[in-house]
Amino acid sequence: MFTGIIEEVGEIVEVDESTDFRTIRIAAKRVLDDIGLGSSIAVNGVCLTVRSCNAGTFTAELSRETLARTTLDVLGNGSLANLERPMRADARFGGHIVQGHVDGTGTIRQFTRDGDSWNLEVDFPANGARYIVEKGSIAVDGISLTVAAMPSAHTFSIAIIPHTFDNTNLKAATPGGRVNLEYDVIAKYVDNLLKPYAIRND
């Protein structure tokens, strides 16, 4: 389990397509302190398994399913990636419950400066509408964020503070770019529990 508090921004330094999986090598510092072969790590909000680790880099394999359902398919040399190790049981819970299981991808509608902060607007898939509420939590590329408003039925906006801008991959975000979205797992569980009691109109 993760919390959506990004520990550092890594850089993709190699992409290898020589196997059935796509292998990416990521340059990092802080997250390498206590990870090893088989460790879990969230890369742009996607829970991946460390395949190898050495001084300054680690590798992870991306299955075709992962490539089809996330934005990791567009990562190339020089791409920035949000990195977070799993939450420790004795750690302070800083964000919200993030599983690293992406529900879908969104598209940045606009990303504009607003005084000392930035306003991020994201268009999201129609099937996510029931899980996104004003002032609720959502993970965008693995970042725990709070929905500020819902400008339209399929768009949410978020106020990005300078710390988040400076310490995540959002500093490279542009309109039209895709982002990984993970909806609040509590909302998804509640929705599933209520399905048997839903009023049928057919």
HELIX and SHEET records of a PDB file:
HELIX    1   1 ARG A   30  ASP A   33  5                                   4    
HELIX    2   2 ARG A   64  ARG A   69  1                                   6    
HELIX    3   3 THR A   71  VAL A   74  5                                   4    
HELIX    4   4 ALA A  126  TYR A  131  5                                   6    
HELIX    5   5 PRO A  162  ASP A  166  1                                   5    
HELIX    6   6 ASN A  169  ALA A  172  5                                   4    
HELIX    7   7 VAL A  185  LEU A  194  1                                  10    
HELIX    8   8 LYS A  195  TYR A  197  5                                   3    
SHEET    1   A 7 GLU A   8  ASP A  16  0                                        
SHEET    2   A 7 ARG A  22  ALA A  27 -1                                        
SHEET    3   A 7 THR A  57  LEU A  62 -1                                        
SHEET    4   A 7 VAL A  46  ASN A  54 -1                                        
SHEET    5   A 7 SER A  40  VAL A  43 -1                                        
SHEET    6   A 7 LEU A  80  GLU A  84 -1                                        
SHEET    7   A 7 GLU A   8  ASP A  16 -1                                        
SHEET    1   B 7 ILE A 143  THR A 146  0                                        
SHEET    2   B 7 SER A 137  VAL A 140 -1                                        
SHEET    3   B 7 ARG A 178  TYR A 183 -1                                        
SHEET    4   B 7 GLY A 104  ASP A 114 -1                                        
SHEET    5   B 7 SER A 117  ASP A 123 -1                                        
SHEET    6   B 7 THR A 155  ILE A 160 -1                                        
SHEET    7   B 7 ALA A 149  SER A 152 -1                                        
END                                                                             
